[in-house]
């Protein structure tokens, strides 16, 4: 499912945590907590004991885990096929355009304010080819994962709600762990129990029920995480998880999936799911998308099942909550300066490779299989909002990003199909 090449994924997983620790350790301590986080004292302090899981036990878990992941991919393929058949039936009955829309939301931390504002501004466009569609598939990683449920629900109220969330950060969302935040025994550099509480409060029964209802027509809401124990990315179907949560009466697993996707390795605590530790999906890939037009994918299965049917139009909309390339800067021969710039290069380059792969999939679908496939991309402009404040979640900065996003979302020319190269080219 990940769009990051196999040769890139191990490198990203090994280096992201260390680089982020070096960069974010320099941030100032946030204001003291106004109120205690929910839960016991241990939970508020986000204490996690060392596990007694052995390597042999982990290897025994590998086979069942791989089988589960394969079953997940087959489920996603079957769901896409059923959705294509629904869209085709609607095309036959009503004459509506036969189209499958995919929204891909990247990570980006506080810069998710840009994406939230963009999605809201996009909704102001009149009906037509540039209007914000009702997406057949929504995928999100990290801050994109927090936006994705609202984009999946797709109402104006949902988009306004997530925009307001990003425009009103609280000072105590995150804070360093006192004067000795860097101690080896700490689970992370920062305590984010208040941010976790905010996310849990937002993912309430009303939201979960709305997500579950939207899956009844075989739409997909996919969340990207990374399994730290197995060393691989993992994509969760949040729509299916929502239905299970409603049946069981507990939303803990849903909360864990969203918290894991946004848990920056080393900076925020990892999240345990099914006995394994998960973290920010950006450690595997900052972008995820299921392939429709592969030779053995749901698109090929649709064609084989309906040989006389027209091919659907596939539109992939990629929203980057950040810039496409790091800003040139004078790097001093000090570990903090070097690690900070290296992190920007690492994440920017792997993201460009992921974009190239998504674009290549669309190109191959057009050239080799005759699909009408479009690739559209938007990101924060290179010259905008480069001077970020020291605070991780600065309200003025995030409001500015949201306003920029809203203005760009209302302008169809904001979209492009051009992807810059990670290297200098003539």
C-alpha positions in Angstrom: 0.0 0.0 0.0 2.9 2.4 0.7 4.0 4.5 -2.2 7.6 4.7 -0.8 10.1 2.4 -2.7 11.3 -0.5 -0.7 14.8 0.7 -0.7 13.8 4.0 0.9 11.5 2.7 3.7 14.2 1.1 5.9 16.4 4.2 5.7 13.5 6.5 6.6 12.5 4.4 9.6 16.0 4.3 11.0 16.8 7.9 10.7 13.6 9.9 11.3 13.4 9.3 15.0 17.0 10.4 15.7 16.8 13.5 13.5 13.6 14.6 15.1 15.0 14.2 18.5 17.9 16.5 17.7 15.7 19.1 16.0 12.8 19.3 18.5 14.9 19.1 21.6 15.8 22.7 21.0 12.2 23.9 21.3 11.3 25.9 24.4 9.1 24.4 27.1 5.4 25.1 26.6 3.4 26.9 29.2 2.6 24.9 32.3 -0.5 22.7 32.2 -3.7 24.6 33.0 -5.5 21.4 33.9 -4.4 17.9 34.5 -4.8 15.4 31.7 -7.5 12.7 32.0 -6.6 9.4 33.6 -4.4 8.1 36.4 -1.2 9.8 37.4 0.7 7.2 35.4 -1.4 7.8 32.3 -1.0 11.6 32.7 2.7 11.2 32.8 2.5 8.7 29.9 4.6 6.1 31.6 5.3 3.0 29.6 7.1 0.0 31.2 9.7 -1.9 29.3 8.2 -4.9 27.6 9.4 -8.5 28.1 8.7 -9.5 24.5 11.6 -11.5 23.1 12.9 -11.6 19.6 11.8 -15.2 19.2 8.3 -14.3 20.3 8.2 -11.4 17.9 9.3 -13.6 15.0 6.5 -16.0 15.9 4.1 -13.1 15.5 5.5 -12.2 12.1 3.6 -14.9 10.1 0.2 -14.1 11.5 0.8 -10.4 11.1 1.8 -10.8 7.5 -1.3 -12.9 6.8 -3.4 -10.2 8.4 -1.8 -7.5 6.3 -2.4 -9.5 3.1 -6.0 -10.1 4.1 -6.3 -6.3 4.6 -5.1 -5.6 1.1 -7.5 -8.1 -0.4 -10.3 -6.5 1.6 -9.4 -3.0 0.2 -9.2 -4.4 -3.3 -12.6 -5.9 -3.0 -14.1 -2.7 -1.5 -12.7 -0.6 -4.4 -14.2 -3.1 -6.9 -17.6 -2.8 -5.3 -17.4 1.0 -5.3 -16.5 1.0 -9.0 -19.5 -1.2 -9.7 -21.7 1.2 -7.7 -20.4 4.2 -9.7 -20.9 2.4 -12.9 -24.5 1.5 -12.1 -25.1 5.1 -11.2 -23.6 6.1 -14.5 -25.9 3.8 -16.4 -29.0 4.8 -14.5 -28.5 8.6 -14.3 -25.8 9.5 -16.9 -23.6 10.9 -14.2 -19.9 10.9 -14.9 -18.2 7.6 -14.1 -15.3 8.8 -11.9 -13.4 7.6 -8.9 -11.8 10.3 -6.7 -9.0 9.8 -4.3 -7.8 12.4 -1.8 -4.3 11.9 -0.4 -3.4 14.0 2.7 0.2 14.2 3.9 1.7 14.7 7.3 3.1 18.0 8.4 2.4 18.7 12.1 1.0 22.2 12.7 1.0 22.8 9.0 -2.1 20.7 8.8 -3.8 24.1 9.3 -3.0 24.7 5.7 -4.7 21.5 4.6 -7.7 22.1 6.8 -8.1 25.7 5.4 -7.6 24.5 1.8 -10.3 21.8 2.1 -12.8 24.4 3.4 -11.9 27.0 0.7 -12.2 24.3 -2.0 -15.8 23.9 -1.0 -16.6 27.4 -2.2 -16.0 26.6 -5.9 -19.2 26.2 -8.0 -20.2 22.8 -9.5 -17.9 21.7 -12.3 -14.6 19.8 -12.9 -12.7 21.9 -10.3 -15.3 21.6 -7.5 -14.5 19.6 -4.4 -15.8 16.1 -5.0 -17.3 13.5 -2.7 -14.3 11.3 -2.4 -14.4 7.6 -3.0 -11.2 7.1 -1.1 -9.5 9.3 1.5 -6.1 8.6 2.9 -4.2 10.4 5.6 -0.9 10.2 7.5 0.0 12.0 10.7 -1.7 15.4 10.7 -3.4 14.3 7.5 -4.9 11.4 9.4 -6.6 13.9 11.7 -8.1 15.8 8.8 -9.1 12.7 6.9 -12.2 11.7 8.9 -13.8 15.1 8.3 -12.9 15.0 4.6 -14.4 11.6 4.4 -17.7 12.7 6.0 -17.5 15.6 3.5 -20.1 18.0 4.8 -19.5 21.8 5.1 -19.9 21.4 8.8 -17.3 18.7 9.0 -14.7 20.8 7.0 -15.5 23.9 9.2 -15.0 21.8 12.3 -11.6 20.6 11.5 -10.5 24.0 10.3 -11.5 25.5 13.7 -9.6 22.7 15.5 -6.4 23.7 13.7 -7.0 27.4 14.2 -7.4 27.1 18.0 -4.4 25.2 19.3 -3.9 25.2 23.1 -0.6 26.1 24.8 -0.7 22.9 26.8 -1.2 20.5 23.9 2.5 19.4 24.3 5.2 20.2 26.8 8.7 19.0 27.5 9.3 16.6 30.4 10.8 19.1 32.8 14.4 20.0 33.0 15.6 16.5 32.3 13.4 15.8 29.3 16.3 14.1 27.5 16.7 11.3 30.1 17.2 7.9 28.6 14.4 6.4 30.6 11.7 8.7 29.2 9.3 7.3 26.7 9.5 10.5 24.6 10.9 14.1 24.6 7.4 15.6 24.9 4.3 14.8 26.9 1.3 15.2 24.6 -1.5 14.0 27.0 -3.6 17.1 26.4 -3.4 16.7 22.6 -4.3 13.1 23.0 -7.3 14.1 25.1 -8.4 16.6 22.5 -8.2 13.9 19.8 -10.2 11.4 21.9 -12.9 14.0 22.6 -13.1 14.8 18.9 -13.5 11.2 17.9 -16.8 10.7 19.7 -19.8 8.6 18.9 -21.3 11.1 16.6 -18.2 11.3 14.4 -17.7 7.5 14.5 -21.3 6.9 13.5 -20.9 9.4 10.6 -17.8 7.6 9.4 -19.5 4.2 9.6 -22.5 5.4 7.7 -20.3 6.7 4.8 -18.7 3.3 4.4 -22.0 1.7 3.6 -21.5 2.6 -0.1 -18.0 1.0 -0.1 -16.0 4.3 0.3 -12.6 3.9 2.0 -11.0 5.9 4.8 -7.4 4.8 5.2 -4.9 5.8 7.9 -1.1 5.3 7.5 1.0 4.2 10.5 4.2 2.4 11.0 4.7 -0.8 13.1 7.9 -0.2 15.0 8.3 -3.8 16.0 7.9 -5.3 12.5 9.6 -2.4 10.8 6.9 -1.9 8.2 4.2 0.5 7.4 0.6 -0.5 8.2 -2.6 0.9 6.7 -5.8 0.8 8.8 -9.3 0.9 7.3 -10.8 3.4 9.7 -14.3 2.9 8.2 -14.3 -0.8 8.9 -12.8 -0.1 12.4 -15.6 2.4 13.0 -18.3 -0.2 12.3 -16.5 -2.6 14.7 -16.2 0.1 17.3 -20.0 0.8 17.2 -20.8 -2.9 17.5 -18.5 -3.3 20.4 -19.3 0.0 22.2 -15.6 1.0 22.6 -13.7 3.6 20.6 -10.3 2.9 22.2 -8.9 1.2 19.1 -10.0 4.0 16.8 -8.3 6.5 19.2 -5.1 4.4 19.2 -4.9 4.3 15.4 -5.2 8.1 15.0 -2.9 8.7 17.9 -0.3 6.3 16.4 -0.4 7.9 13.0 0.5 11.3 14.6 3.0 10.0 17.2 6.3 11.4 15.9 8.9 8.8 16.8 11.0 9.8 19.8 9.1 13.1 20.2 5.6 11.7 21.2 5.0 8.4 22.9 4.4 5.4 20.7 1.0 3.7 20.8 0.4 0.0 21.5 -2.0 -1.8 19.3 -2.5 -5.5 19.5 0.6 -5.9 21.6 2.9 -4.0 19.2 4.1 -0.5 19.1 3.0 1.9 16.4 4.1 5.5 15.5 3.8 8.2 12.9 3.1 6.8 9.4 5.5 9.3 8.0 8.4 7.0 9.1 7.3 4.6 6.3 5.7 7.0 3.9 4.2 10.5 4.1 1.7 9.5 1.4 -0.4 6.4 0.9 -2.8 5.4 -1.9 -4.2 2.1 -3.1 -3.4 1.2 -6.7 -6.5 0.8 -8.9 -5.1 0.3 -12.3 -2.4 -2.3 -11.6 -2.5 -5.5 -13.7 -4.0 -7.5 -10.8 -5.8 -4.6 -9.1 -9.5 -3.8 -8.7 -9.5 -1.9 -11.9 -8.4 -4.9 -13.9 -10.9 -7.0 -12.1 -13.7 -4.5 -13.0 -12.7 -4.6 -16.7 -12.7 -8.4 -16.7 -16.1 -8.5 -15.1 -17.6 -5.8 -17.2 -15.8 -5.9 -20.6 -18.4 -3.7 -22.3 -18.4 -1.0 -19.7 -16.5 2.3 -20.2 -13.4 2.8 -18.1 -13.8 5.2 -15.2 -12.0 8.4 -14.8 -9.5 8.2 -11.9 -8.6 11.5 -10.2 -5.9 11.5 -7.5 -5.8 14.8 -5.5 -2.7 15.1 -3.4 -2.6 17.8 -0.7 0.8 18.3 0.9 0.7 20.0 4.4 4.1 21.6 3.8 6.5 22.5 1.1 7.7 20.3 -1.7 11.4 21.1 -1.1 13.5 22.3 1.9 14.6 25.9 2.0 18.2 26.6 1.2 20.0 27.7 4.3 23.5 28.2 5.7 24.2 25.1 7.8 26.7 25.5 10.6 29.1 22.6 11.6 27.0 21.8 14.7 24.9 18.7 15.3 21.7 20.6 15.7 22.1 22.6 12.5 23.2 19.6 10.5 20.5 17.3 11.8 17.8 19.9 11.3 18.6 20.5 7.6 19.2 16.7 7.1 15.7 16.0 8.4 14.2 18.5 5.9 16.2 16.9 3.0 15.3 13.4 4.1 11.5 13.9 4.4 11.4 16.2 1.4 13.2 13.8 -0.9 11.3 10.7 0.1 8.1 12.6 -0.3 9.1 13.6 -3.8 9.9 10.0 -4.6 6.4 9.0 -3.4 4.8 11.7 -5.5 6.7 10.5 -8.5 5.5 6.9 -7.9 1.9 8.1 -7.6 2.2 10.1 -10.8 3.9 7.2 -12.5 0.9 5.0 -11.6 -1.5 7.5 -13.2 0.8 7.7 -16.3 0.9 3.9 -16.7 -2.8 3.7 -16.2 -3.3 6.1 -19.1 -0.6 4.8 -21.5 -0.6 1.0 -20.9 -4.3 0.4 -19.9 -6.2 3.3 -21.5 -7.6 4.7 -18.3 -8.5 8.3 -18.0 -6.3 9.0 -15.0 -5.5 12.5 -13.6 -2.9 13.5 -11.0 -3.2 16.8 -9.2 -1.0 18.3 -6.5 -1.0 21.2 -4.2 1.4 22.3 -1.4 2.4 25.4 0.5 4.2 27.7 -1.9 8.0 27.8 -1.6 8.1 31.4 -0.4 5.3 31.2 2.1 5.5 30.7 5.9 9.1 29.5 6.0 9.9 31.4 9.2 8.1 29.1 11.7 7.9 30.1 15.3 9.7 28.2 18.1 6.5 26.9 19.6 5.3 23.6 18.1 1.7 24.9 17.8 1.7 28.6 17.5 -1.9 30.0 17.0 -1.0 33.0 14.9 1.2 30.9 12.6 -1.5 28.3 12.2 -4.2 30.8 11.6 -2.1 32.3 8.8 -1.6 28.9 7.3 -5.3 28.2 7.4 -6.1 31.5 5.7 -3.5 30.8 3.0 -5.0 27.4 2.5 -8.5 28.7 2.3 -7.6 31.3 -0.4 -5.6 28.7 -2.4 -8.5 26.2 -2.1 -10.9 28.7 -3.7 -8.5 29.1 -6.6 -8.5 26.2 -9.2 -5.1 27.3 -10.5 -3.5 26.2 -7.2 -3.4 22.7 -8.5 -0.5 21.5 -10.6 0.7 18.2 -12.1 4.4 19.2 -11.9 6.7 17.5 -9.4 10.1 19.1 -8.8 13.2 16.9 -8.9 15.1 16.0 -5.8 18.3 16.7 -7.7 19.5 19.6 -9.9 18.5 19.1 -13.5 19.1 21.0 -16.7 
